[in-house]
Amino acid sequence: MTEYAVRDPATGELVETFPTASDAEIAAAVDLAAAASAGWARSTTVADRVALLRRVGELHRERRAELADAIVAEMGKPVEDARGEIDFCVAIYDYYADNAETFLADEPVKLLGGDGSAVVRRSPVGVLLGIMPWNYPAYQVARFAAPNLALGNTILLKHAPQCPRSAALLERVFRDAGFPEGAYVNVYATNEQIAEIIADPRVRGVSLTGSGRAGAAVAEIAGRHLKKVVLELGGSDPFVLLSTDDLAAAVDSAVSARLENTGQACNAAKRFIVADELHDDFVSLFTRRLQAAASGAPLSSVAAAENLGRQVDRAVEQGATFHSSGKRQGGHFPTGVLTGVTPDHDVYHEELFGPVAIVVRAADEDDAVRIANDTPYGLGSYVFTTDADQAQRVAERIEAGMVFVNGVGADSAELPFGGVKASGFGRELGRSGIEEFVNKKLIRVVA
């Protein structure tokens, strides 16, 4: 039985439990979402729906402290980071409230011949299931819910079992904003119940952010039932440093890129690929500043810290060196840097979810690109160089869904988010985020 519970991330101590849904409650939730899809969604305009969405953003702003405190309690995020997450949610809801009508306007098609007209009209597909992770309990919901509610899809939201308090608070936000019963329904579902939801013919699509194993399982079920899937499955993003006029500033960017959310971000930089002539100085300064910048926050759970510890220990056993001055205690894991990692090491091909970085030496530009692409993942990436032409060359060659040049922390509501390879497929945010679960209906009128 899936346990929906809040546990102290630092100690694992049980704080609060929430009841897992019964089969009857799941069936009722699907009925509600289907009824809202057939009724409310079809009888409202985009303008009606974005007015409610704007109110969702306002309520996030008004309840910022309460929502942030729940995130801190559930997965240990530093409080200022949690509040920043809520601020990003506000920006997302405002963005779609401001732009959805433009994005969803009829698109005329210029005819090659014949009389009359043709237009592509965007309309909702129906009920969607969202399966959310624990690392950004509010933000992940916002980037899925905002565009789809603006479009007129209705949502069943299955949150991570360790974030039930956030799940309940967010459902209340949507109801208090004026969305009718069934437009957004939180479900404390088991994996078996999720399979049944996906199989229901009234559910037309699934969006999952999580592990590759979870993504493969959901995609397999959805494929059998001809349901579209959007998957964001993590990454081992490269931070490629080829040249710099200010090594200290580049290191500060590297530290920020690694320690976002205590290193528990899918698109955080995890592998630092550094030009040969900069490598030794980079490792020395990066290690010092990484340790100095430690937030003191725990990882999401004791189990997460134990798993990261096993990965680091195995890397050291296989010949890598771990540069760190701290030690693990409960859910707390010390910041550190792994050097001497080679393709023969398990960790070379894995994702490290925590405040540990891998630094690899690159002989030249071609070698740096080769190393950057030598990973199963392809979510985000970072390129730092003083050569503008080189930046464009490398950005073009990197196999990833996103490339950020000479900057970190540049995510924004208008920028599409998603990856390739084992990082999944589909996009969220930006105009792309409202184009995934939509019926692009052609209406051709012959005069």
C-alpha positions as CSV (number, residue, x, y, z in Angstrom):
1,M,0.0,0.0,0.0
2,T,1.3,3.4,-1.0
3,E,1.9,5.6,2.1
4,Y,1.1,9.3,1.8
5,A,3.0,10.8,4.7
6,V,5.1,13.7,5.8
7,R,8.4,12.6,7.4
8,D,11.1,14.8,8.8
9,P,13.7,14.8,5.9
10,A,16.6,15.0,8.3
11,T,15.6,12.1,10.6
12,G,12.9,10.2,8.8
13,E,10.6,10.7,11.8
14,L,6.9,10.4,10.9
15,V,5.1,13.7,11.2
16,E,1.7,13.3,9.5
17,T,-0.1,10.7,7.4
18,F,-2.9,11.1,4.8
19,P,-5.3,8.4,3.8
20,T,-4.6,6.6,0.5
21,A,-7.7,6.7,-1.7
22,S,-10.0,3.8,-2.0
23,D,-10.9,2.4,-5.4
24,A,-14.4,4.0,-5.0
25,E,-12.8,7.4,-4.4
26,I,-10.6,7.1,-7.4
27,A,-13.6,6.2,-9.6
28,A,-15.5,9.2,-8.2
29,A,-12.5,11.4,-8.9
30,V,-12.4,10.3,-12.6
31,D,-16.2,10.8,-12.8
32,L,-15.8,14.4,-11.5
33,A,-13.0,15.3,-13.9
34,A,-14.9,13.8,-16.9
35,A,-18.1,15.7,-15.9
36,A,-16.2,18.9,-15.7
37,S,-14.6,18.2,-19.0
38,A,-17.9,17.7,-20.7
39,G,-19.6,20.6,-18.9
40,W,-17.6,23.4,-17.5
41,A,-14.7,23.2,-20.0
42,R,-17.0,23.1,-23.0
43,S,-19.2,26.0,-21.8
44,T,-16.5,28.4,-20.9
45,T,-14.2,30.6,-23.0
46,V,-10.5,31.0,-22.7
47,A,-11.0,34.4,-21.2
48,D,-13.2,32.8,-18.5
49,R,-10.6,30.2,-17.6
50,V,-7.6,32.5,-17.5
51,A,-9.5,34.8,-15.1
52,L,-9.6,31.9,-12.7
53,L,-6.0,31.1,-13.5
54,R,-4.9,34.6,-12.6
55,R,-6.7,34.2,-9.3
56,V,-4.7,31.0,-8.7
57,G,-1.5,33.1,-9.0
58,E,-2.9,35.6,-6.6
59,L,-3.7,33.0,-4.1
60,H,-0.2,31.5,-4.4
61,R,1.1,35.0,-3.6
62,E,-1.2,35.4,-0.6
63,R,-0.4,31.9,0.7
64,R,3.3,32.0,-0.1
65,A,4.4,31.3,3.5
66,E,2.0,28.4,4.0
67,L,2.8,26.8,0.7
68,A,6.6,27.2,1.3
69,D,6.4,25.9,4.8
70,A,4.8,22.7,3.5
71,I,7.6,22.2,1.0
72,V,10.2,22.7,3.7
73,A,8.5,20.2,6.0
74,E,8.0,17.6,3.2
75,M,11.4,17.6,1.4
76,G,13.8,19.8,3.3
77,K,14.2,22.6,0.8
78,P,15.8,25.8,2.3
79,V,13.0,28.2,3.2
80,E,14.1,31.0,0.8
81,D,14.3,28.5,-2.0
82,A,10.8,27.3,-1.2
83,R,9.5,30.8,-1.2
84,G,11.3,31.4,-4.5
85,E,9.5,28.3,-5.9
86,I,6.1,29.8,-5.0
87,D,7.2,33.1,-6.7
88,F,8.0,31.1,-9.9
89,C,4.6,29.5,-9.7
90,V,3.0,33.0,-9.7
91,A,5.0,34.0,-12.7
92,I,3.8,30.8,-14.6
93,Y,0.1,31.4,-13.8
94,D,0.4,35.0,-14.7
95,Y,2.2,34.1,-18.0
96,Y,-0.6,31.8,-19.2
97,A,-3.3,34.2,-17.9
98,D,-1.6,36.9,-20.1
99,N,-0.9,34.8,-23.2
100,A,-3.3,31.9,-23.5
101,E,-5.8,33.7,-25.6
102,T,-3.1,34.6,-28.1
103,F,-1.7,31.1,-28.1
104,L,-5.1,29.5,-28.6
105,A,-6.4,31.9,-31.2
106,D,-7.6,30.4,-34.5
107,E,-4.7,30.0,-37.0
108,P,-5.6,30.7,-40.6
109,V,-4.1,28.5,-43.2
110,K,-3.2,30.0,-46.6
111,L,-4.7,27.8,-49.3
112,L,-2.6,26.8,-52.2
113,G,-5.6,26.7,-54.4
114,G,-9.4,26.6,-54.4
115,D,-11.9,28.9,-52.9
116,G,-13.0,29.3,-49.3
117,S,-11.0,29.2,-46.1
118,A,-9.1,27.0,-43.7
119,V,-8.3,27.4,-40.1
120,V,-6.7,25.4,-37.3
121,R,-8.7,25.7,-34.1
122,R,-7.2,24.6,-30.8
123,S,-9.4,22.8,-28.3
124,P,-9.0,20.6,-25.2
125,V,-8.7,16.9,-25.4
126,G,-10.4,16.1,-22.1
127,V,-9.2,14.7,-18.8
128,L,-5.4,14.6,-18.1
129,L,-3.5,12.8,-15.4
130,G,-0.5,14.5,-13.9
131,I,2.1,12.5,-11.9
132,M,4.3,14.8,-10.0
133,P,7.7,14.4,-8.2
134,W,8.7,15.6,-4.7
135,N,11.6,18.0,-5.5
136,Y,9.4,20.9,-6.6
137,P,6.0,20.2,-5.1
138,A,4.3,23.5,-6.3
139,Y,6.3,24.4,-9.4
140,Q,5.9,21.0,-11.1
141,V,2.2,21.3,-10.7
142,A,2.1,24.9,-12.0
143,R,3.9,24.1,-15.3
144,F,1.5,21.2,-16.0
145,A,-1.8,22.7,-14.7
146,A,-1.5,26.3,-15.9
147,P,-1.5,25.7,-19.6
148,N,-3.9,22.8,-19.6
149,L,-6.6,24.5,-17.4
150,A,-6.3,27.6,-19.7
151,L,-6.9,25.3,-22.6
152,G,-9.9,23.6,-21.0
153,N,-8.5,20.2,-20.1
154,T,-9.4,19.0,-16.7
155,I,-6.8,17.5,-14.3
156,L,-6.4,14.5,-12.0
157,L,-3.2,15.2,-10.0
158,K,-1.3,12.4,-8.3
159,H,1.5,13.9,-6.2
160,A,4.5,12.3,-4.8
161,P,3.7,10.2,-1.6
162,Q,6.0,12.4,0.5
163,C,4.2,15.6,-0.5
164,P,0.6,15.0,0.6
165,R,0.4,18.3,2.5
166,S,1.3,20.3,-0.6
167,A,-1.1,18.3,-2.6
168,A,-4.0,19.2,-0.4
169,L,-3.0,22.9,-0.1
170,L,-2.8,23.2,-3.9
171,E,-6.1,21.5,-4.5
172,R,-7.6,24.0,-2.1
173,V,-6.0,26.9,-4.0
174,F,-7.8,25.9,-7.2
175,R,-11.1,25.5,-5.5
176,D,-10.8,28.8,-3.7
177,A,-9.9,30.5,-7.0
178,G,-13.2,29.5,-8.4
179,F,-12.5,26.4,-10.5
180,P,-15.5,24.1,-10.3
181,E,-15.5,20.6,-8.8
182,G,-13.7,18.3,-11.1
183,A,-11.6,20.8,-12.9
184,Y,-8.6,20.0,-10.7
185,V,-8.8,16.9,-8.5
186,N,-6.1,15.7,-6.2
187,V,-5.8,11.9,-5.8
188,Y,-3.8,10.0,-3.2
189,A,-3.6,7.0,-5.5
190,T,-1.6,3.8,-5.5
191,N,0.5,2.7,-8.5
192,E,-2.2,0.1,-9.3
193,Q,-4.9,2.7,-9.2
194,I,-2.8,4.9,-11.5
195,A,-2.7,2.1,-14.0
196,E,-6.5,1.9,-13.9
197,I,-6.8,5.7,-14.3
198,I,-4.6,5.6,-17.4
199,A,-6.7,2.8,-18.9
200,D,-9.9,4.7,-18.4
201,P,-11.1,5.8,-21.9
202,R,-12.1,9.2,-20.6
203,V,-8.5,10.0,-19.6
204,R,-6.8,11.3,-22.8
205,G,-3.2,12.0,-21.7
206,V,-0.5,11.6,-19.0
207,S,2.3,13.9,-17.9
208,L,4.9,12.5,-15.6
209,T,8.0,14.0,-14.1
210,G,10.1,11.5,-12.3
211,S,12.6,8.6,-12.7
212,G,13.3,6.7,-15.9
213,R,11.8,3.6,-14.4
214,A,8.5,5.3,-13.6
215,G,8.4,7.0,-17.0
216,A,8.9,3.7,-18.8
217,A,6.2,2.0,-16.7
218,V,3.7,4.8,-17.3
219,A,4.5,5.1,-21.0
220,E,4.0,1.4,-21.5
221,I,0.6,1.5,-20.0
222,A,-0.4,4.6,-21.8
223,G,0.9,3.2,-25.1
224,R,-1.3,0.1,-24.7
225,H,-4.3,2.4,-24.4
226,L,-3.3,4.9,-27.1
227,K,-2.7,7.8,-24.7
228,K,-0.3,10.6,-25.3
229,V,2.5,11.0,-22.7
230,V,4.8,13.9,-21.8
231,L,7.8,12.7,-19.8
232,E,10.5,14.7,-18.0
233,L,12.9,12.1,-16.5
234,G,15.9,13.8,-15.1
235,G,19.3,14.5,-16.4
236,S,23.0,14.6,-15.8
237,D,23.5,18.1,-17.2
238,P,27.0,19.1,-18.4
239,F,28.6,22.4,-17.4
240,V,31.2,23.0,-20.1
241,L,33.9,25.6,-19.2
242,L,36.2,26.3,-22.2
243,S,37.5,29.7,-21.5
244,T,37.0,32.6,-19.1
245,D,38.3,36.1,-18.2
246,D,37.2,35.6,-14.6
247,L,37.6,32.1,-13.1
248,A,36.1,33.1,-9.8
249,A,32.9,34.3,-11.5
250,A,32.7,31.1,-13.5
251,V,33.2,29.1,-10.3
252,D,30.4,31.0,-8.6
253,S,28.1,30.1,-11.5
254,A,29.2,26.5,-11.3
255,V,28.4,26.4,-7.5
256,S,24.9,27.9,-8.1
257,A,24.3,25.5,-10.9
258,R,25.1,22.5,-8.7
259,L,23.5,23.5,-5.5
260,E,20.0,24.5,-6.7
261,N,17.5,22.8,-4.4
262,T,20.5,21.2,-2.5
263,G,21.5,19.6,-5.8
264,Q,18.1,17.9,-6.2
265,A,17.1,19.5,-9.5
266,C,16.7,17.5,-12.8
267,N,18.3,20.4,-14.7
268,A,21.0,21.2,-12.2
269,A,24.6,21.0,-13.6
270,K,26.1,17.7,-12.4
271,R,29.1,17.1,-14.6
272,F,31.6,19.9,-14.9
273,I,33.7,19.5,-18.1
274,V,36.7,21.9,-17.9
275,A,39.3,22.8,-20.4
276,D,42.7,21.3,-19.6
277,E,44.5,24.6,-18.8
278,L,41.7,25.6,-16.4
279,H,41.0,22.2,-14.8
280,D,43.4,22.2,-11.7
281,D,42.6,25.8,-10.6
282,F,38.9,25.2,-11.2
283,V,38.9,22.1,-9.0
284,S,40.7,23.8,-6.2
285,L,38.5,26.9,-6.1
286,F,35.2,25.0,-6.9
287,T,35.8,22.6,-4.1
288,R,36.4,25.4,-1.5
289,R,33.4,27.5,-2.7
290,L,31.1,24.5,-3.0
291,Q,31.7,23.6,0.6
292,A,31.4,27.2,1.8
293,A,28.1,27.6,0.0
294,A,26.4,24.6,1.6
295,S,23.0,25.5,2.9
296,G,22.9,23.2,5.8
297,A,19.6,21.8,4.5
298,P,19.0,18.0,4.4
299,L,18.2,16.1,1.3
300,S,14.6,15.1,0.7
301,S,14.9,12.0,2.9
302,V,17.3,9.8,4.8
303,A,16.9,7.3,2.0
304,A,18.0,9.9,-0.6
305,A,21.1,10.6,1.4
306,E,21.9,6.9,1.8
307,N,21.5,6.3,-1.9
308,L,23.8,9.2,-2.8
309,G,26.3,7.9,-0.3
310,R,26.3,4.5,-2.0
311,Q,27.0,6.1,-5.4
312,V,29.9,8.2,-4.0
313,D,31.3,5.2,-2.1
314,R,31.2,3.0,-5.2
315,A,32.9,5.7,-7.3
316,V,35.7,5.9,-4.7
317,E,36.0,2.1,-4.7
318,Q,36.3,2.2,-8.5
319,G,39.2,4.7,-8.4
320,A,37.7,8.2,-8.1
321,T,38.7,10.8,-5.5
322,F,36.0,12.5,-3.3
323,H,37.0,16.0,-2.2
324,S,34.9,16.8,0.9
325,S,35.4,17.8,4.5
326,G,32.0,16.7,5.8
327,K,30.2,13.5,6.6
328,R,26.7,12.3,6.2
329,Q,24.3,12.5,9.2
330,G,20.8,11.3,8.7
331,G,19.3,13.2,5.7
332,H,22.2,15.6,5.6
333,F,24.9,15.0,2.9
334,P,28.1,17.0,2.7
335,T,29.0,19.0,-0.5
336,G,31.8,17.5,-2.4
337,V,33.6,17.0,-5.7
338,L,34.5,13.8,-7.5
339,T,37.5,13.8,-9.7
340,G,39.3,11.0,-11.6
341,V,35.9,9.7,-12.8
342,T,36.2,7.6,-16.0
343,P,33.7,5.9,-18.3
344,D,34.5,2.7,-16.5
345,H,33.0,4.0,-13.3
346,D,29.3,3.5,-12.7
347,V,28.8,7.1,-11.5
348,Y,29.9,8.3,-15.0
349,H,26.6,7.2,-16.4
350,E,24.4,8.0,-13.4
351,E,22.6,11.0,-12.1
352,L,23.8,12.3,-8.8
353,F,20.8,13.9,-6.9
354,G,22.4,15.9,-4.2
355,P,25.3,18.3,-3.6
356,V,28.0,16.3,-5.2
357,A,29.7,17.3,-8.5
358,I,31.8,15.4,-11.0
359,V,34.7,17.3,-12.6
360,V,36.2,15.9,-15.8
361,R,39.2,17.3,-17.8
362,A,38.7,18.1,-21.5
363,A,41.6,18.3,-23.9
364,D,39.9,20.7,-26.3
365,E,36.5,21.8,-27.7
366,D,35.8,18.5,-29.5
367,D,36.7,16.5,-26.4
368,A,34.5,18.6,-24.3
369,V,31.5,18.1,-26.6
370,R,32.2,14.3,-26.7
371,I,32.2,14.1,-22.9
372,A,29.1,16.3,-22.6
373,N,27.2,13.9,-25.0
374,D,28.6,10.7,-23.4
375,T,25.6,10.2,-21.2
376,P,22.2,8.5,-21.4
377,Y,20.5,11.8,-20.6
378,G,19.8,15.0,-22.5
379,L,17.9,17.5,-20.5
380,G,19.8,20.8,-20.0
381,S,23.4,22.0,-20.4
382,Y,25.6,25.0,-19.8
383,V,28.4,26.4,-21.9
384,F,30.9,29.0,-20.7
385,T,33.3,30.6,-23.1
386,T,34.6,34.0,-24.1
387,D,34.4,33.1,-27.8
388,A,30.9,33.8,-29.1
389,D,31.4,31.7,-32.2
390,Q,32.6,28.8,-30.1
391,A,29.5,29.1,-27.9
392,Q,27.2,28.8,-30.9
393,R,29.2,25.8,-32.3
394,V,29.1,23.9,-29.0
395,A,25.4,24.8,-28.3
396,E,24.5,23.3,-31.7
397,R,26.5,20.1,-31.1
398,I,25.3,19.3,-27.5
399,E,22.6,16.7,-27.4
400,A,20.1,18.3,-25.0
401,G,16.8,19.9,-24.9
402,M,18.2,23.1,-23.5
403,V,21.5,25.0,-23.7
404,F,22.3,28.0,-21.5
405,V,25.3,30.0,-22.6
406,N,27.4,32.0,-20.0
407,G,24.6,31.9,-17.4
408,V,22.8,29.8,-14.9
409,G,19.4,30.2,-13.2
410,A,17.9,31.6,-16.4
411,D,14.8,29.5,-16.5
412,S,11.6,31.5,-17.0
413,A,7.9,30.9,-17.7
414,E,8.2,31.7,-21.4
415,L,11.1,29.3,-22.1
416,P,10.2,25.7,-23.1
417,F,11.5,23.1,-20.7
418,G,12.2,19.5,-21.7
419,G,14.8,17.0,-23.0
420,V,15.8,14.2,-25.3
421,K,17.3,10.7,-25.0
422,A,16.6,9.2,-21.5
423,S,15.5,12.6,-20.2
424,G,12.1,12.1,-21.9
425,F,10.1,13.9,-24.5
426,G,7.6,16.7,-24.8
427,R,7.8,20.2,-23.5
428,E,6.4,22.3,-20.7
429,L,6.3,26.1,-20.2
430,G,6.3,28.7,-22.9
431,R,4.1,28.4,-25.9
432,S,5.2,24.8,-26.3
433,G,3.6,23.9,-23.0
434,I,0.1,24.6,-24.2
435,E,0.6,22.7,-27.4
436,E,1.1,19.2,-26.0
437,F,-2.4,18.1,-25.0
438,V,-4.5,19.9,-27.6
439,N,-6.7,19.0,-30.5
440,K,-5.5,21.1,-33.5
441,K,-8.7,20.8,-35.4
442,L,-8.7,21.8,-39.1
443,I,-11.9,23.5,-40.2
444,R,-11.9,23.8,-44.0
445,V,-14.8,25.8,-45.6
446,V,-15.2,25.4,-49.4
447,A,-16.9,28.4,-50.9
